[in-house]
């Protein structure tokens, strides 16, 4: 029998400026860490048009590096 890899895709897109980027990163880190710990394979899709997208990108990369480095990260332009 073949094992089927269950891919869980998460999309973060936004162009807003953040009033409190540190609080946003804290909340994002909590959710991203939860996803990569619970899911077999996580595919993150992140835009690149504003402060929110930059915040998400840096948070995903940091969490991925520190907690689980086999996740996939895709920059969408």
ZAKOLNU-985715 format. One record per atom (N, C-alpha, C): residue number from 1; residue in one letter; chain; atom name; x, y, z. Coordinates in steps of 0.2 Angstrom, whole numbers, plus 2048, in hexadecimal, padded with zeros to 3 digits. Last residue first. Layout:
+-----+-----+-------+------+-----+-----+-----+
!   n ! res ! chain ! atom !  xx !  yy !  zz !
+-----+-----+-------+------+-----+-----+-----+
! NUM !   A !     A !   CA !   X !   Y !   Z !
...
+-----+-----+-------+------+-----+-----+-----+
REM end
This chain:
+-----+-----+-------+------+-----+-----+-----+
!   n ! res ! chain ! atom !  xx !  yy !  zz !
+-----+-----+-------+------+-----+-----+-----+
!  77 !   X !     A !    N ! 814 ! 8B5 ! 7E3 !
!  77 !   X !     A !   CA ! 815 ! 8BC ! 7E1 !
!  77 !   X !     A !    C ! 80F ! 8BE ! 7DD !
!  76 !   X !     A !    N ! 816 ! 8AA ! 7F0 !
!  76 !   X !     A !   CA ! 812 ! 8AC ! 7EA !
!  76 !   X !     A !    C ! 812 ! 8B3 ! 7E9 !
!  75 !   X !     A !    N ! 821 ! 89F ! 7F6 !
!  75 !   X !     A !   CA ! 820 ! 8A6 ! 7F6 !
!  75 !   X !     A !    C ! 81C ! 8A7 ! 7EF !
!  74 !   X !     A !    N ! 81F ! 891 ! 800 !
!  74 !   X !     A !   CA ! 81F ! 894 ! 7F9 !
!  74 !   X !     A !    C ! 81D ! 89B ! 7F9 !
!  73 !   X !     A !    N ! 826 ! 885 ! 809 !
!  73 !   X !     A !   CA ! 824 ! 88C ! 80A !
!  73 !   X !     A !    C ! 825 ! 88E ! 802 !
!  72 !   X !     A !    N ! 823 ! 876 ! 812 !
!  72 !   X !     A !   CA ! 825 ! 879 ! 80B !
!  72 !   X !     A !    C ! 822 ! 880 ! 80C !
!  71 !   X !     A !    N ! 82C ! 86E ! 81F !
!  71 !   X !     A !   CA ! 826 ! 871 ! 81C !
!  71 !   X !     A !    C ! 828 ! 874 ! 816 !
!  70 !   X !     A !    N ! 837 ! 869 ! 826 !
!  70 !   X !     A !   CA ! 835 ! 865 ! 820 !
!  70 !   X !     A !    C ! 82E ! 868 ! 81D !
!  69 !   X !     A !    N ! 83B ! 86E ! 832 !
!  69 !   X !     A !   CA ! 83E ! 871 ! 82C !
!  69 !   X !     A !    C ! 83C ! 86D ! 826 !
!  68 !   X !     A !    N ! 834 ! 874 ! 840 !
!  68 !   X !     A !   CA ! 833 ! 86E ! 83C !
!  68 !   X !     A !    C ! 835 ! 871 ! 835 !
!  67 !   X !     A !    N ! 839 ! 87E ! 849 !
!  67 !   X !     A !   CA ! 835 ! 879 ! 84B !
!  67 !   X !     A !    C ! 834 ! 873 ! 847 !
!  66 !   X !     A !    N ! 842 ! 888 ! 843 !
!  66 !   X !     A !   CA ! 842 ! 886 ! 84A !
!  66 !   X !     A !    C ! 83E ! 880 ! 84D !
!  65 !   X !     A !    N ! 83E ! 889 ! 836 !
!  65 !   X !     A !   CA ! 845 ! 888 ! 838 !
!  65 !   X !     A !    C ! 845 ! 885 ! 83F !
!  64 !   X !     A !    N ! 830 ! 88C ! 837 !
!  64 !   X !     A !   CA ! 832 ! 886 ! 833 !
!  64 !   X !     A !    C ! 839 ! 884 ! 835 !
!  63 !   X !     A !    N ! 831 ! 898 ! 83E !
!  63 !   X !     A !   CA ! 82E ! 893 ! 841 !
!  63 !   X !     A !    C ! 830 ! 88C ! 83E !
!  62 !   X !     A !    N ! 837 ! 8A0 ! 834 !
!  62 !   X !     A !   CA ! 83A ! 8A0 ! 83B !
!  62 !   X !     A !    C ! 837 ! 899 ! 83E !
!  61 !   X !     A !    N ! 82E ! 89F ! 829 !
!  61 !   X !     A !   CA ! 835 ! 89D ! 829 !
!  61 !   X !     A !    C ! 838 ! 89C ! 82F !
!  60 !   X !     A !    N ! 823 ! 8A5 ! 82F !
!  60 !   X !     A !   CA ! 823 ! 89E ! 82C !
!  60 !   X !     A !    C ! 82A ! 89B ! 82C !
!  59 !   X !     A !    N ! 827 ! 8B2 ! 832 !
!  59 !   X !     A !   CA ! 825 ! 8AE ! 837 !
!  59 !   X !     A !    C ! 825 ! 8A6 ! 835 !
!  58 !   X !     A !    N ! 82A ! 8B7 ! 825 !
!  58 !   X !     A !   CA ! 82F ! 8B7 ! 82A !
!  58 !   X !     A !    C ! 82D ! 8B2 ! 830 !
!  57 !   X !     A !    N ! 81D ! 8B7 ! 81F !
!  57 !   X !     A !   CA ! 823 ! 8B3 ! 81C !
!  57 !   X !     A !    C ! 828 ! 8B2 ! 822 !
!  56 !   X !     A !    N ! 815 ! 8BF ! 828 !
!  56 !   X !     A !   CA ! 814 ! 8B8 ! 827 !
!  56 !   X !     A !    C ! 81A ! 8B4 ! 825 !
!  55 !   X !     A !    N ! 81B ! 8CB ! 825 !
!  55 !   X !     A !   CA ! 81B ! 8C9 ! 82C !
!  55 !   X !     A !    C ! 81A ! 8C1 ! 82C !
!  54 !   X !     A !    N ! 819 ! 8CD ! 818 !
!  54 !   X !     A !   CA ! 820 ! 8CC ! 81A !
!  54 !   X !     A !    C ! 820 ! 8C9 ! 821 !
!  53 !   X !     A !    N ! 80B ! 8CD ! 818 !
!  53 !   X !     A !   CA ! 80E ! 8C8 ! 814 !
!  53 !   X !     A !    C ! 815 ! 8C7 ! 817 !
!  52 !   X !     A !    N ! 809 ! 8D9 ! 81F !
!  52 !   X !     A !   CA ! 806 ! 8D3 ! 822 !
!  52 !   X !     A !    C ! 80A ! 8CD ! 81E !
!  51 !   X !     A !    N ! 80F ! 8E3 ! 817 !
!  51 !   X !     A !   CA ! 812 ! 8E2 ! 81E !
!  51 !   X !     A !    C ! 80F ! 8DB ! 820 !
!  50 !   X !     A !    N ! 80F ! 8DE ! 806 !
!  50 !   X !     A !   CA ! 80D ! 8E2 ! 80B !
!  50 !   X !     A !    C ! 810 ! 8DF ! 812 !
!  49 !   X !     A !    N ! 80F ! 8D3 ! 7FC !
!  49 !   X !     A !   CA ! 80D ! 8DA ! 7FB !
!  49 !   X !     A !    C ! 80B ! 8DD ! 801 !
!  48 !   X !     A !    N ! 810 ! 8C5 ! 7FA !
!  48 !   X !     A !   CA ! 816 ! 8C9 ! 7FB !
!  48 !   X !     A !    C ! 814 ! 8D1 ! 7F9 !
!  47 !   X !     A !    N ! 809 ! 8B6 ! 801 !
!  47 !   X !     A !   CA ! 80A ! 8BC ! 7FC !
!  47 !   X !     A !    C ! 810 ! 8C0 ! 7FE !
!  46 !   X !     A !    N ! 80B ! 8A5 ! 804 !
!  46 !   X !     A !   CA ! 80C ! 8AC ! 806 !
!  46 !   X !     A !    C ! 80D ! 8B1 ! 801 !
!  45 !   X !     A !    N ! 807 ! 895 ! 808 !
!  45 !   X !     A !   CA ! 807 ! 89A ! 803 !
!  45 !   X !     A !    C ! 807 ! 8A1 ! 805 !
!  44 !   X !     A !    N ! 80E ! 886 ! 80E !
!  44 !   X !     A !   CA ! 80C ! 88D ! 810 !
!  44 !   X !     A !    C ! 80D ! 891 ! 80A !
!  43 !   X !     A !    N ! 80A ! 876 ! 811 !
!  43 !   X !     A !   CA ! 80C ! 87B ! 80C !
!  43 !   X !     A !    C ! 80A ! 882 ! 80D !
!  42 !   X !     A !    N ! 80E ! 869 ! 81C !
!  42 !   X !     A !   CA ! 80B ! 870 ! 81B !
!  42 !   X !     A !    C ! 80E ! 874 ! 816 !
!  41 !   X !     A !    N ! 80C ! 859 ! 820 !
!  41 !   X !     A !   CA ! 80F ! 85D ! 81C !
!  41 !   X !     A !    C ! 80B ! 864 ! 81B !
!  40 !   X !     A !    N ! 805 ! 855 ! 82C !
!  40 !   X !     A !   CA ! 80B ! 851 ! 829 !
!  40 !   X !     A !    C ! 80F ! 855 ! 825 !
!  39 !   X !     A !    N ! 801 ! 860 ! 83A !
!  39 !   X !     A !   CA ! 800 ! 85D ! 833 !
!  39 !   X !     A !    C ! 806 ! 85A ! 830 !
!  38 !   X !     A !    N ! 804 ! 864 ! 846 !
!  38 !   X !     A !   CA ! 7FE ! 860 ! 846 !
!  38 !   X !     A !    C ! 7FE ! 85D ! 83F !
!  37 !   X !     A !    N ! 80F ! 86C ! 845 !
!  37 !   X !     A !   CA ! 810 ! 867 ! 84A !
!  37 !   X !     A !    C ! 80A ! 862 ! 849 !
!  36 !   X !     A !    N ! 80B ! 876 ! 83C !
!  36 !   X !     A !   CA ! 811 ! 872 ! 83A !
!  36 !   X !     A !    C ! 812 ! 86C ! 83F !
!  35 !   X !     A !    N ! 801 ! 87C ! 843 !
!  35 !   X !     A !   CA ! 800 ! 879 ! 83D !
!  35 !   X !     A !    C ! 805 ! 874 ! 83B !
!  34 !   X !     A !    N ! 807 ! 882 ! 84F !
!  34 !   X !     A !   CA ! 802 ! 87D ! 850 !
!  34 !   X !     A !    C ! 801 ! 879 ! 849 !
!  33 !   X !     A !    N ! 80F ! 88B ! 848 !
!  33 !   X !     A !   CA ! 812 ! 885 ! 84C !
!  33 !   X !     A !    C ! 80D ! 880 ! 84D !
!  32 !   X !     A !    N ! 806 ! 893 ! 843 !
!  32 !   X !     A !   CA ! 80A ! 890 ! 83F !
!  32 !   X !     A !    C ! 80D ! 88A ! 842 !
!  31 !   X !     A !    N ! 800 ! 898 ! 84F !
!  31 !   X !     A !   CA ! 7FC ! 895 ! 84A !
!  31 !   X !     A !    C ! 800 ! 890 ! 846 !
!  30 !   X !     A !    N ! 80B ! 89F ! 855 !
!  30 !   X !     A !   CA ! 807 ! 89A ! 859 !
!  30 !   X !     A !    C ! 803 ! 895 ! 854 !
!  29 !   X !     A !    N ! 80F ! 8A8 ! 84B !
!  29 !   X !     A !   CA ! 813 ! 8A3 ! 84D !
!  29 !   X !     A !    C ! 80F ! 89D ! 851 !
!  28 !   X !     A !    N ! 803 ! 8B1 ! 84B !
!  28 !   X !     A !   CA ! 805 ! 8AC ! 845 !
!  28 !   X !     A !    C ! 80A ! 8A7 ! 847 !
!  27 !   X !     A !    N ! 805 ! 8B7 ! 858 !
!  27 !   X !     A !   CA ! 7FF ! 8B3 ! 856 !
!  27 !   X !     A !    C ! 800 ! 8AE ! 850 !
!  26 !   X !     A !    N ! 811 ! 8BD ! 856 !
!  26 !   X !     A !   CA ! 810 ! 8B8 ! 85B !
!  26 !   X !     A !    C ! 80A ! 8B4 ! 85A !
!  25 !   X !     A !    N ! 80F ! 8C5 ! 84B !
!  25 !   X !     A !   CA ! 814 ! 8C0 ! 84A !
!  25 !   X !     A !    C ! 813 ! 8BB ! 850 !
!  24 !   X !     A !    N ! 806 ! 8CE ! 851 !
!  24 !   X !     A !   CA ! 804 ! 8CA ! 84B !
!  24 !   X !     A !    C ! 808 ! 8C4 ! 84A !
!  23 !   X !     A !    N ! 80E ! 8D4 ! 85A !
!  23 !   X !     A !   CA ! 808 ! 8D0 ! 85C !
!  23 !   X !     A !    C ! 806 ! 8CC ! 857 !
!  22 !   X !     A !    N ! 816 ! 8DB ! 852 !
!  22 !   X !     A !   CA ! 819 ! 8D6 ! 856 !
!  22 !   X !     A !    C ! 813 ! 8D1 ! 859 !
!  21 !   X !     A !    N ! 80F ! 8E4 ! 84A !
!  21 !   X !     A !   CA ! 812 ! 8DE ! 847 !
!  21 !   X !     A !    C ! 814 ! 8D9 ! 84C !
!  20 !   X !     A !    N ! 802 ! 8ED ! 84C !
!  20 !   X !     A !   CA ! 806 ! 8E9 ! 851 !
!  20 !   X !     A !    C ! 809 ! 8E3 ! 84E !
!  19 !   X !     A !    N ! 7FC ! 8F1 ! 841 !
!  19 !   X !     A !   CA ! 7FD ! 8F6 ! 847 !
!  19 !   X !     A !    C ! 802 ! 8F3 ! 84C !
!  18 !   X !     A !    N ! 802 ! 8EE ! 831 !
!  18 !   X !     A !   CA ! 800 ! 8EB ! 837 !
!  18 !   X !     A !    C ! 801 ! 8F0 ! 83D !
!  17 !   X !     A !    N ! 7FA ! 8F0 ! 821 !
!  17 !   X !     A !   CA ! 7FF ! 8F2 ! 825 !
!  17 !   X !     A !    C ! 7FD ! 8F0 ! 82C !
!  16 !   X !     A !    N ! 7F5 ! 8E3 ! 815 !
!  16 !   X !     A !   CA ! 7F4 ! 8E8 ! 81A !
!  16 !   X !     A !    C ! 7FA ! 8EA ! 81E !
!  15 !   X !     A !    N ! 7F4 ! 8DA ! 80C !
!  15 !   X !     A !   CA ! 7F8 ! 8DF ! 80A !
!  15 !   X !     A !    C ! 7F7 ! 8E5 ! 80F !
!  14 !   X !     A !    N ! 7F5 ! 8C8 ! 80C !
!  14 !   X !     A !   CA ! 7F2 ! 8CE ! 80E !
!  14 !   X !     A !    C ! 7F6 ! 8D4 ! 80C !
!  13 !   X !     A !    N ! 7F3 ! 8B7 ! 80E !
!  13 !   X !     A !   CA ! 7F4 ! 8BC ! 809 !
!  13 !   X !     A !    C ! 7F1 ! 8C2 ! 80C !
!  12 !   X !     A !    N ! 7F7 ! 8A7 ! 810 !
!  12 !   X !     A !   CA ! 7F7 ! 8AD ! 814 !
!  12 !   X !     A !    C ! 7F8 ! 8B2 ! 80F !
!  11 !   X !     A !    N ! 7F2 ! 896 ! 810 !
!  11 !   X !     A !   CA ! 7F3 ! 89C ! 80C !
!  11 !   X !     A !    C ! 7F2 ! 8A2 ! 811 !
!  10 !   X !     A !    N ! 7F6 ! 886 ! 812 !
!  10 !   X !     A !   CA ! 7F4 ! 88C ! 815 !
!  10 !   X !     A !    C ! 7F6 ! 892 ! 811 !
!   9 !   X !     A !    N ! 7F3 ! 875 ! 80F !
!   9 !   X !     A !   CA ! 7F5 ! 87B ! 80C !
!   9 !   X !     A !    C ! 7F2 ! 881 ! 810 !
!   8 !   X !     A !    N ! 7F9 ! 865 ! 812 !
!   8 !   X !     A !   CA ! 7F4 ! 86A ! 815 !
!   8 !   X !     A !    C ! 7F7 ! 871 ! 813 !
!   7 !   X !     A !    N ! 7F9 ! 856 ! 80B !
!   7 !   X !     A !   CA ! 7FC ! 85C ! 80B !
!   7 !   X !     A !    C ! 7F7 ! 861 ! 80D !
!   6 !   X !     A !    N ! 7FD ! 846 ! 80F !
!   6 !   X !     A !   CA ! 7F8 ! 84B ! 810 !
!   6 !   X !     A !    C ! 7FB ! 852 ! 810 !
!   5 !   X !     A !    N ! 803 ! 839 ! 805 !
!   5 !   X !     A !   CA ! 805 ! 83F ! 809 !
!   5 !   X !     A !    C ! 7FF ! 844 ! 809 !
!   4 !   X !     A !    N ! 7FE ! 829 ! 806 !
!   4 !   X !     A !   CA ! 7FD ! 82F ! 803 !
!   4 !   X !     A !    C ! 7FE ! 835 ! 808 !
!   3 !   X !     A !    N ! 807 ! 81A ! 805 !
!   3 !   X !     A !   CA ! 805 ! 81F ! 80A !
!   3 !   X !     A !    C ! 804 ! 826 ! 806 !
!   2 !   X !     A !    N ! 802 ! 80B ! 7FD !
!   2 !   X !     A !   CA ! 805 ! 812 ! 7FD !
!   2 !   X !     A !    C ! 803 ! 816 ! 802 !
!   1 !   X !     A !    N ! 804 ! 7FA ! 800 !
!   1 !   X !     A !   CA ! 800 ! 800 ! 800 !
!   1 !   X !     A !    C ! 804 ! 806 ! 800 !
+-----+-----+-------+------+-----+-----+-----+
REM end
